[in-house]
Amino acid sequence: MTGFPQLRLRRLRRTEALRALVRETQVEVGDLVYPLFVVPGSGVREEVTSMPSIFRRSIDLLPQETEDIAKLGIPAILLFGVPEYKDELGTSAYQSEGIIQRAVRAIKKSVPELIVITDVCLCEYTSHGHCGVVEDNYVDNDKTLELLARTAISHAEAGVDIVAPSDMMDGRVKAIRQALDENGFQHTLILSYAAKYASAFYGPFREAAESTPQCGDRKSYQMDPPNWREALREVEQDISEGADIVMVKPALAYLDIICRVRNAFNYPLAAYNVSGEFAMVKAAAQHGWLDERQIILEILTAIKRAGADIIISYHAKEAARWLSSK
Ligand code: PBG
């Protein structure tokens, strides 16, 4: 009595009420994080060409935007900054009056309850566009650590809730945790981009953040896409160094990695639905080639089903509207 015709799995799918009753995965607004790009100047609100509906804004326009985000019920934002100037050592990344530091203060003043996460990396701030100190055409790991730690402290001083190192240097989580603790920021969390792959899906982001490497690529520090066992080692390393939340990035071509990390570690897990994944959906939708709303909700659901607790997505605002009107 275990097979057809007594057993009919379609019984569970006959009506929407039944489907809802047995639904295993539900994306909630509370799972979402919305990335924001901050640029110098005032009154600046410019759309990113390769990311329709995503705008780069100057600091004066952030309070309004973050209030709207909070009203939608989105609990957190992830901030990226384009600095006034770039140099070899990315010094504009760790100044108290830097673009991110000022942006964090402005946001915290207007919407204190919104969780503010900052990307901690040097690539937007260095003239060469690499994520660390370049010597002899190689990104020097250990020299970069100190600069990352300084960047994280300056963000914490500005009032950020979570710092998110995305550089993929070895030992950065430990260096940042130590520096935060020594400076009295025991409560500042670390969300590490633990398994971050050297992916072509970051293309549109690099236009938005002006962070394309001027020579070479990021393959000597970001992960090689064919590897999954190494991803578990990366996550293990970051957890042992004190990461509070770990991340897999990108999300869609890496759902297997999300699933494996979820199965191997009992830590909060974030997944980054990156710029290229967003751009593909927008481009197809603009042509009328797919149903945008359904596709986006399906994508977010798949990322959650794979095991992510937190989904960082440029779709967060539109998804929040749809999820609350369902
Ligand atoms: C900075 C950083 C990148 C992204 C997040 N942080 C770009 C990169 O590593 O080249 C990509 C985000 C996206 O594509 O949406 N290192």
Boltz pocket constraint, residues with backbone or C-beta under 6 A from the ligand:
constraints:
  - pocket:
      binder: B
      contacts: [[A, 119], [A, 121], [A, 123], [A, 131], [A, 166], [A, 167], [A, 201], [A, 202], [A, 203], [A, 204], [A, 205], [A, 206], [A, 211], [A, 218], [A, 273], [A, 274], [A, 275], [A, 276]]
      max_distance: 6.0
